[in-house]
Amino acid sequence: MTKKELASRTLKWAKEKGILDKGNKCVQTLKLVEELDEFVEAAYLEFKEEAIVDAIGDCLVVMTSICYFIGEDISTIKPLDRYRSILGLLSDVSKGIIKDKNAEVIEAFALIIARFEGTAGILGYTIEYCWEEALKVIEKRTGTMSLTGDFIKDAPAGIITTDGDFKPMENE
């Protein structure tokens, strides 16, 4: 799928889940913080290929929603080839959102996308592949919108073990 098709599919999902009607750019920016943290953990601390692909895709989904809220189209953002730390980029996104400076948000997104393209490429993937894989997962997800405009996914039934692992409950 093309970036344009993936953006359209993402916005359709976000609309169906109420994110575009009840969410906002600030809540989605907080979600991006969470997703970028998962990317950093997967890519730089653990180097788990499946988790990296998932994190890139999830970040692109959230970035698509943020672009919607600021009146931009993520599929038209061209990656910029220059280094800036993920933390610095996240700071730029947050400042741009707070100050209503869309150009700063888009520039930071262009740098993030370049980082994602490089990481995905090392693994033999494209960001479009990562994005589509994330959509395959989230399109099946159920949940509710919080009062603050955040989509809260339903958690599977299970328990957290003493080791901190999740163990799903078996169907009886």
Salt bridges, closest charged atoms under 4 A:
GLU16 OE2 - LYS12 NZ 2.73
ASP21 OD1 - LYS15 NZ 2.85
GLU34 OE2 - LYS31 NZ 3.13
GLU35 OE2 - LYS31 NZ 3.54
GLU46 OE1 - LYS48 NZ 3.88
ASP73 OD2 - LYS4 NZ 2.74
ASP92 OD2 - ARG84 NE 2.89
ASP100 OD1 - LYS25 NZ 2.15
GLU107 OE2 - ARG82 NH2 2.27
GLU117 OE2 - LYS3 NZ 3.45
GLU132 OE2 - ARG9 NH1 3.60
GLU133 OE2 - LYS136 NZ 2.92
GLU139 OE2 - ARG9 NE 2.72
